[in-house]
C-alpha cells in the first residue's frame, strides 16, 4: 500500500528500511528533504527502467553519473534527465514519456522536467507550457527542480519568458504564481545568475507588480527574495519600489514583503 501524508524522518539514519526500499523502487514520494536527499537515484533509475523494459539504457546513464566530478542531488537529477531525454528521443514512445512525467515518485517527475527543459526541439513558449504542470506539482522537490531545469533557456529568451510568466501571476494556483517569481530571481538559488535583471531589475516589474500583495506566504517570500537579490546590485531600485508599494497598499502581505525585501539593505 502506498503511504501518504507521512511526516518523514528527521535524519537519514532514522528512515525505516521499508520506507527507503519503497522510495528507491519509486513506489512512494519522499515526505521531506531528509528523504529526498537519501534516495539512491541510481537504484531508483535502475528500478524504473526495468519496469519500462528499457534495461539497455541503465548502464550508459549510470556511467554518466559516475563520471560527474561532483555528485549532488541536483547534478544527478540533471544527468539522469539528459539521459532520459536521449532515450525518449531514440524510442519515440509517447507512453514512456507519459509514464515518467506522471510517475508516482517525485524524483522521477524531477527527471522529467529536464526532458522538457533540455529539449532543443521545443521553443521557450512550448517549454513553459509543458513545465507548467510541474510548477504546480504538489511536491516541493518537483516545483524547485522545474524552474532549475528551464532556467538556462529562460535566461537565453528572457524578454519572451518574462512576457509569458507575467500572465502566470494571475493564476489561481499559488505554486504557479510563485514559479513566475522564483524562476526569474536575479541571483536565484543553486543556479546561474540573470545578469540582465541584476543590472536592469525594472524588467521584472511585469511580474512583481502583480504580486506585491499576494495572499500566499509562499509567493510573498519569493517576491521578497527577488527584491533582496537586486538589493545587492541596485539598492536604490529596491528602496524606490518598496516605497511605491507602501503607498499603494497597507496590507499585511505587502508590509511583510517589504520588510523581508529590505533585510540586506537595513543590516
C-alpha positions as CSV (number, residue, x, y, z in Angstrom):
1,X,0.0,0.0,0.0
2,X,1.3,3.5,-0.9
3,X,1.7,5.6,2.2
4,X,0.6,9.3,2.1
5,X,0.8,12.3,4.4
6,X,3.9,10.9,6.1
7,X,6.0,13.4,8.2
8,X,9.2,11.7,7.3
9,X,12.3,11.1,9.4
10,X,14.4,13.8,10.9
11,X,17.7,12.2,9.8
12,X,18.7,9.7,7.2
13,X,19.7,7.0,9.7
14,X,16.2,7.1,11.1
15,X,14.4,6.3,7.8
16,X,12.9,2.8,8.2
17,X,14.4,0.3,5.8
18,X,10.9,-0.5,4.4
19,X,10.3,3.2,3.6
20,X,13.7,3.6,1.9
21,X,13.1,0.5,-0.2
22,X,9.8,1.9,-1.3
23,X,11.5,5.2,-2.2
24,X,14.2,3.5,-4.2
25,X,11.6,1.4,-6.0
26,X,9.6,4.6,-6.9
27,X,6.6,3.3,-5.1
28,X,6.1,6.3,-2.8
29,X,7.1,10.0,-2.7
30,X,9.6,11.5,-0.4
31,X,8.0,13.1,2.7
32,X,10.6,15.7,3.4
33,X,14.1,17.0,2.4
34,X,15.8,14.3,4.5
35,X,14.2,11.5,2.5
36,X,14.7,13.5,-0.8
37,X,18.4,13.5,-0.2
38,X,18.5,9.9,1.0
39,X,17.1,8.3,-2.1
40,X,19.6,6.3,-4.2
41,X,18.8,7.8,-7.6
42,X,20.9,5.3,-9.4
43,X,19.0,2.4,-7.9
44,X,15.7,4.3,-8.5
45,X,16.7,4.7,-12.1
46,X,17.5,1.0,-12.5
47,X,14.2,0.0,-11.0
48,X,12.2,2.5,-13.2
49,X,13.9,1.5,-16.4
50,X,13.5,-2.2,-15.6
51,X,9.8,-1.6,-15.1
52,X,9.7,0.0,-18.5
53,X,11.7,-2.8,-20.1
54,X,14.5,-0.4,-21.0
55,X,17.4,-2.1,-19.4
56,X,19.8,-1.2,-22.2
57,X,19.8,2.4,-21.0
58,X,20.6,1.8,-17.4
59,X,24.4,1.4,-17.8
60,X,25.0,4.4,-20.1
61,X,23.1,6.8,-17.8
62,X,24.8,5.4,-14.6
63,X,28.2,5.7,-16.3
64,X,27.4,9.4,-17.0
65,X,26.5,9.8,-13.3
66,X,29.7,8.1,-12.2
67,X,31.7,10.4,-14.4
68,X,30.4,13.6,-12.7
69,X,33.1,15.5,-10.9
70,X,30.6,16.4,-8.2
71,X,27.6,14.2,-7.5
72,X,24.8,16.1,-5.8
73,X,21.1,15.5,-5.9
74,X,20.8,18.3,-8.5
75,X,23.7,17.2,-10.7
76,X,22.4,13.6,-10.7
77,X,18.9,14.8,-11.4
78,X,20.1,16.7,-14.4
79,X,22.3,13.9,-15.7
80,X,19.5,11.4,-15.5
81,X,17.1,13.8,-17.2
82,X,19.6,14.3,-20.0
83,X,20.0,10.5,-20.4
84,X,16.2,10.0,-20.4
85,X,15.8,12.8,-23.0
86,X,18.2,10.9,-25.3
87,X,16.4,7.6,-24.5
88,X,12.9,9.0,-25.2
89,X,14.1,10.6,-28.4
90,X,15.5,7.2,-29.6
91,X,12.5,5.2,-28.5
92,X,9.9,7.7,-29.9
93,X,7.3,6.2,-27.5
94,X,4.9,8.7,-26.0
95,X,3.8,6.2,-23.4
96,X,7.3,6.1,-21.9
97,X,7.4,9.8,-21.6
98,X,3.9,9.9,-20.1
99,X,4.9,7.3,-17.5
100,X,8.0,9.4,-16.5
101,X,6.1,12.7,-16.4
102,X,3.2,11.3,-14.3
103,X,5.2,8.9,-12.2
104,X,4.3,8.4,-8.5
105,X,7.9,9.1,-7.5
106,X,8.6,12.8,-7.1
107,X,12.2,12.3,-8.1
108,X,11.2,10.6,-11.3
109,X,9.0,13.6,-12.1
110,X,12.0,15.8,-11.4
111,X,13.9,14.0,-14.1
112,X,11.0,14.7,-16.4
113,X,11.5,18.4,-16.0
114,X,14.9,18.2,-17.6
115,X,13.5,16.2,-20.5
116,X,11.4,19.3,-21.2
117,X,14.0,21.9,-20.2
118,X,16.8,20.5,-22.4
119,X,14.8,19.5,-25.4
120,X,16.2,21.6,-28.2
121,X,13.3,20.9,-30.4
122,X,11.0,23.0,-28.2
123,X,10.6,26.8,-28.2
124,X,10.7,28.6,-24.9
125,X,7.0,29.1,-25.1
126,X,6.5,25.4,-25.6
127,X,8.8,24.6,-22.7
128,X,7.0,26.8,-20.4
129,X,3.7,25.4,-21.4
130,X,4.9,21.8,-20.7
131,X,6.7,22.8,-17.5
132,X,3.6,24.4,-16.0
133,X,2.1,21.2,-14.5
134,X,5.4,20.6,-12.7
135,X,5.4,24.2,-11.4
136,X,2.0,23.3,-9.9
137,X,3.2,19.9,-8.6
138,X,2.1,19.0,-5.1
139,X,5.7,18.1,-4.2
140,X,8.2,20.7,-3.1
141,X,11.1,19.0,-4.9
142,X,9.4,18.8,-8.2
143,X,8.5,22.5,-8.0
144,X,12.1,23.5,-7.3
145,X,13.6,21.4,-10.0
146,X,11.1,22.6,-12.5
147,X,12.4,26.1,-12.6
148,X,16.0,25.0,-12.3
149,X,15.5,22.8,-15.4
150,X,14.2,25.6,-17.5
151,X,16.3,28.5,-16.2
152,X,19.1,28.4,-18.8
153,X,16.6,28.6,-21.6
154,X,14.6,31.3,-19.7
155,X,17.8,33.4,-19.5
156,X,18.5,33.0,-23.2
157,X,15.0,34.1,-24.0
158,X,14.5,36.5,-21.1
159,X,12.1,39.0,-22.7
160,X,9.7,36.4,-24.1
161,X,9.9,34.4,-20.9
162,X,9.0,37.5,-18.8
163,X,6.1,38.3,-21.0
164,X,4.7,34.7,-20.7
165,X,5.3,34.4,-17.0
166,X,3.7,37.8,-16.3
167,X,0.4,36.1,-17.3
168,X,1.0,33.3,-14.8
169,X,0.8,35.8,-11.9
170,X,-2.9,35.8,-12.1
171,X,-3.2,32.0,-11.9
172,X,-5.4,30.6,-9.1
173,X,-2.7,28.2,-8.1
174,X,-0.2,29.8,-5.7
175,X,2.5,27.4,-6.9
176,X,2.2,28.7,-10.5
177,X,2.3,32.3,-9.3
178,X,5.4,31.6,-7.2
179,X,7.1,29.9,-10.2
180,X,6.8,33.2,-12.1
181,X,8.8,35.0,-9.4
182,X,11.2,32.3,-8.3
183,X,12.2,31.2,-11.8
184,X,13.3,34.8,-12.6
185,X,15.1,35.7,-9.4
186,X,18.2,37.6,-10.4
187,X,20.5,35.6,-8.2
188,X,18.5,32.5,-7.8
189,X,19.4,29.5,-5.7
190,X,21.9,26.9,-6.9
191,X,21.6,28.4,-10.3
192,X,23.1,30.8,-12.9
193,X,22.5,34.5,-12.1
194,X,20.5,36.6,-14.5
195,X,22.9,39.5,-15.1
196,X,20.4,41.4,-17.2
197,X,17.9,41.5,-14.2
198,X,20.7,42.3,-11.7
199,X,21.5,45.4,-13.7
200,X,18.1,46.2,-15.1
201,X,15.6,45.0,-12.4
202,X,12.8,47.1,-13.8
203,X,12.3,44.5,-16.5
204,X,11.0,42.2,-13.8
205,X,8.2,44.5,-12.7
206,X,5.9,42.9,-15.3
207,X,5.8,40.0,-12.8
208,X,6.4,41.7,-9.4
209,X,3.8,44.4,-9.8
210,X,1.1,41.7,-9.9
211,X,2.3,40.0,-6.7
212,X,3.2,42.8,-4.2
213,X,0.1,41.9,-2.1
214,X,-0.3,38.3,-2.9
215,X,-2.3,36.3,-0.3
216,X,0.2,33.4,-0.3
217,X,3.2,33.4,2.0
218,X,4.9,31.1,-0.5
219,X,4.6,33.8,-3.1
220,X,5.4,36.6,-0.7
221,X,8.7,35.0,0.3
222,X,9.7,34.6,-3.4
223,X,8.9,38.2,-4.3
224,X,10.8,39.5,-1.2
225,X,13.8,37.3,-2.1
226,X,13.6,38.6,-5.7
227,X,14.0,42.1,-4.4
228,X,16.6,41.2,-1.9
229,X,18.7,39.7,-4.7
230,X,18.5,43.0,-6.5
231,X,19.3,45.0,-3.4
232,X,22.9,43.7,-3.7
233,X,23.4,45.4,-7.0
234,X,20.7,48.1,-7.3
235,X,19.7,49.0,-3.7
236,X,18.0,52.3,-4.7
237,X,15.7,50.5,-7.1
238,X,14.5,48.3,-4.2
239,X,14.1,51.3,-1.9
240,X,12.1,53.1,-4.6
241,X,9.8,50.1,-5.4
242,X,9.2,49.4,-1.8
243,X,8.2,53.0,-1.1
244,X,5.9,52.9,-4.1
245,X,4.2,49.7,-2.9
246,X,3.9,51.1,0.6
247,X,1.9,54.0,-0.7
248,X,-0.3,51.7,-2.8
249,X,-1.0,49.1,-0.2
250,X,-1.2,48.9,3.6
251,X,-2.0,45.2,3.6
252,X,-0.1,42.9,6.0
253,X,1.0,41.0,2.9
254,X,2.8,44.0,1.4
255,X,4.3,45.0,4.7
256,X,5.7,41.5,5.1
257,X,7.2,41.6,1.6
258,X,8.8,45.0,2.1
259,X,10.3,44.1,5.4
260,X,11.8,40.9,4.1
261,X,13.0,42.6,0.8
262,X,14.9,45.2,2.7
263,X,16.7,42.9,5.1
264,X,20.1,43.2,3.4
265,X,19.8,47.0,2.9
266,X,18.8,47.5,6.6
267,X,21.6,45.4,8.1
